[in-house]
Amino acid sequence: MNDVIDINEYTYDLPADRIALHPLAQRDQSKLLVYRDGKIDHTKFSQIIDLLEDNSLLVMNNTRVIPARLKFRKPSGAAIEIFLLNPIQPSTLVQEAMIARGSSTWQCTIGNVKRWTNGTALDLDDLHAELIDKERSVVKFTWTSNLTFAEIIERSGQTPLPPYLKRDAGADDKNRYQTVYAKHEGAVAAPTAGLHFTDEILQKLKAKDIIPSWVTLHVGAGTFMPVKTQNALEHTMHEEQVVVTRDLIEQLLSGRRIVAVGTTSLRVLESIYWYGCKLEQDRNAEFVISQNDPYQSVKTIETKKSLQNVLETSFPLAGKTSIYIHPGYRFHLCDALITNFHQPGSTLMLLVAAFVGADWKNVYQQALHNNYRFLSYGDSSLLFR
């Protein structure tokens, strides 16, 4: 394993006019770049049905983006914007915090926080917000209705578009910055590879016995955190919450070719493998994967044995992962990856480079040359390992 990964080797020139500021009118009409055995082809996403092998297993992230941006105003008129990050009370688990009633406490990022003092309350519709720890940006929310926290912010919050879009969310974003199969509330960023799928495509894939199997990774704001260190190995990876079902593990053991829909699904798959390795050493190990586990502290075992270890645990399996996949990583549970085109010098760029090797440069050059749209609302790629 390398001791140094120069982040400058994983960047590229992305013109501002190549960033997709809005989604296409039809989800499946985005362009699709196909990389296989060093060769690149171009088509539309709607053709993905013919590009995947029969009997493949599509691993898809069914997290649901919450309206995590809450815009309050003080009586003086000063704007205070609260962006939900991590729940604290009544539970640190997102899926439990979203069904809380009456009160919920979160760590947040707070815009214009210097104008807001500890103990001061703000109101937005029926939602009451009190800053209880300014240093840690902890906010306690209360409301008097019998609604869940998910329902109350659905009324008052706004879609948390990526910061690089530099625009407020519109009415269309509420639907389009969400996959058609989104189910479990908790993400503050969309698993964008899934945005291209339609119900019709999913039905056609099932007709070829290409079946979906679900993971839940609640995408955090840390996904947009740039790598600020020259040596990418010194970057601190963000942690995200994961939920895995028994059905997924059984499907992974079925021998089907595994296609990860998005980097979030891929990170869950690899985290599952490392958890199985941990269980080999300690049957009581928690499902918590750190960024260094694959490189330092955990002994590798055969993939099937790892999955069998996981299958012996109780489900649904909830955990956390900050797995950091970068060049030099050896993949265990993925044959192909569907993903959008990512920010230069990002951890997602490093993941793609790890997956396809040095050819990532040719993939991105071809995408730029052929007028692909980039980032969250942009076009897609199908990369075979």
DRENSE-735308 format. One record per residue (C-alpha): residue in three letters; y, x, z. Coordinates in steps of 0.05 Angstrom, whole numbers, plus 5000, padded with zeros to 4 digits. Example, Ala and Ser with C-alpha at 12.3 -4.5 7.8 and 13.67 -1.06 7.14 Angstrom:
2
ALA491052465156SER497952735143
***
This chain:
385
MET500050005000ASN506950254982ASP511650465038VAL517750274996ILE519149704947ASP525949794916ILE528949094909ASN533149324851GLU526749374810TYR525648624819THR532248364796TYR534948164728ASP541447924697LEU541847164704PRO548046874669ALA551246304707ASP550445834648ARG542945904651ILE542445594719ALA540544864713LEU545744464751HIS542443794739PRO535443554723LEU533243344654ALA533042594638GLN525342624637ARG521443054686ASP515943264638GLN520443464581SER522244124611LYS520044754575LEU513645094596LEU512345834587VAL504946004587TYR502746714607ARG495446884597ASP492147564585GLY498747904571LYS500747384518ILE506446884522ASP506846204490HIS512145654493THR511044904498LYS513244294537PHE510944134607SER507743484582GLN502643914547ILE499944214611ILE494243724608ASP491244114550LEU492444794581LEU488544714646GLU480944764646ASP476944144661ASN474644114734SER480544524758LEU483344404827LEU490844284831VAL493544474899MET500044094910ASN505144094966ASN506443374987THR512243525034ARG518143055028VAL525343295027ILE529542995082PRO537042845076ALA538443445120ARG545943505107LEU550043085155LYS557543055146PHE561342865209ARG568842835222LYS572442955288PRO577742445309SER582842965286GLY579942925216ALA576643605217ALA570143615177ILE563843855213GLU557743935169ILE550943975204PHE544844225166LEU538144095200LEU533644705206ASN528344665261PRO526644125311ILE526644305385GLN525643645423PRO521643205430SER517143665390THR517744315351LEU513144015298VAL517043705241GLN512143135229GLU512842915302ALA520343025306MET521442575246ILE518141975280ALA522142065345ARG526141465368GLY532641465408SER533942215409SER532142865374THR534643575385TRP535044075328GLN537144785314CYS542144735257THR547145105215ILE554044825228GLY559944865181ASN566644935215VAL563145035282LYS569345395310ARG572644705312TRP567044405353THR566144545427ASN560044475472GLY559243785501THR563643455448ALA560542875411LEU561342645340ASP559341995307LEU556741835237ASP554841105226ASP549840975283LEU548341705294HIS551342065354ALA551442835353GLU552943285413LEU553444045409ILE549444285469ASP548945035453LYS554245305407GLU551446015407ARG544745785382SER547545195341VAL543344685378VAL545243955368LYS542543345405PHE542442705364THR542042015396TRP542141305368THR541240615399SER537140265345ASN529540265343LEU529440685279THR525741345274PHE529641985263ALA527241985191GLU530041285181ILE536641425215ILE538142045173GLU535841685111ARG541841225123SER546941765140GLY544642425110GLN545442735041THR540343094997PRO540543835013LEU541444134945PRO540544894938PRO546945274955TYR547245614887LEU548344934853LYS555244924886ARG556044174881ASP555243564924ALA548943144916GLY549642524872ALA545741874872ASP540842144821ASP539042744865LYS536042304919ASN530342144871ARG530042754826TYR530243284880GLN523642994904THR516643024874VAL513442374853TYR507942504904ALA512442694963LYS509542395027HIS510842765092GLU518142835114GLY520443515136ALA522743975080VAL530044175070ALA528544445000ALA524044164947PRO517544484924THR520744524855ALA514644684812GLY512343974828LEU518743654801HIS515943664730PHE509943224745THR509942484730ASP505041944751GLU502641914679ILE501042654676LEU497242614742GLN493042034714LYS491542424651LEU489543034691LYS484742614733ALA481542364668LYS479643094655ASP476943154726ILE482943594744ILE484043334814PRO489743434863SER488543684933TRP494243664982VAL497444165028THR503844055068LEU508744615076HIS515544395100VAL520044835059GLY525545145102ALA532645375085GLY530046085092THR526946025022PHE534046154995MET535146765040PRO536447364995VAL533048035006LYS538848435033THR535149085048GLN534449614994ASN527149695015ALA524348995007LEU518949155059GLU524349155112HIS526148425098THR524547925153MET520747335123HIS522346625145GLU517146195180GLU515145505156GLN510644955184VAL504044805150VAL498944235154VAL492044295123THR486543765117ARG478943845119ASP478643555048LEU482644135021ILE478044655051GLU471844295024GLN475044274955LEU476645014958LEU469345144972SER467144724912GLY467645294861ARG473144974819ARG478545414788ILE484445374834VAL491445244806ALA497145284856VAL502944824841GLY508745234866THR509745844909THR509445414972SER502345184955LEU500345894939ARG503046145005VAL499045615041LEU492645805004GLU493346535022SER495146355093ILE488745955099TYR484746565077TRP487947005129TYR486946485183GLY479546485167CYS479647245174LYS482947165242LEU477646675264GLU472347185247GLN475447635301ASP477347085350ARG474546375347ASN480546125387ALA485846435342GLU491946005328PHE493745825257VAL499846285256ILE500346795200SER505647335205GLN508647715147ASN504848345166ASP497948035177PRO495548165106TYR497648885107GLN496349155177SER492848775231VAL487548315201LYS480848555173THR478948245106ILE472447865096GLU469147505038THR473246895016LYS467546395023LYS466246635094SER473546565111LEU473745845086GLN467445675124ASN470645945188VAL476645495177LEU472144895162GLU469244965233THR476044835265SER478944155281PHE483243775231PRO488543625211LEU490244355222ALA497544485238GLY500445185239LYS506045645217THR506446185165SER511346735148ILE506547065098TYR510247555054ILE507147644985HIS509848234946PRO507248744895GLY500949074922TYR498348424951ARG491148224933PHE490247484920HIS484147114947LEU484846374931CYS488746264867ASP487046324792ALA493546054763LEU500545884786ILE505445354762THR512445564782ASN519745534762PHE524046144746HIS526846454809GLN533046804834PRO533647554819GLY531647994877SER528647424918THR522147394957LEU519646884905MET521047394850LEU516847894889LEU511247384894VAL511247274819ALA511248024807ALA505248084853PHE501647534815VAL502547774743GLY504248514754ALA509448894713ASP509148364658TRP513847934701LYS519548294666ASN517048074597VAL515947364623TYR523147314647GLN526047664585GLN522347164541ALA524846584582LEU532046824576HIS531346964502ASN528546264490ASN534045904528TYR529945674588ARG533645344645PHE532945714711LEU532045574786SER530644914822TYR532444414767GLY530244894712ASP524244974667SER517145174687SER511845694675LEU504245704678LEU501846394698PHE494546594695ARG492447164739
***
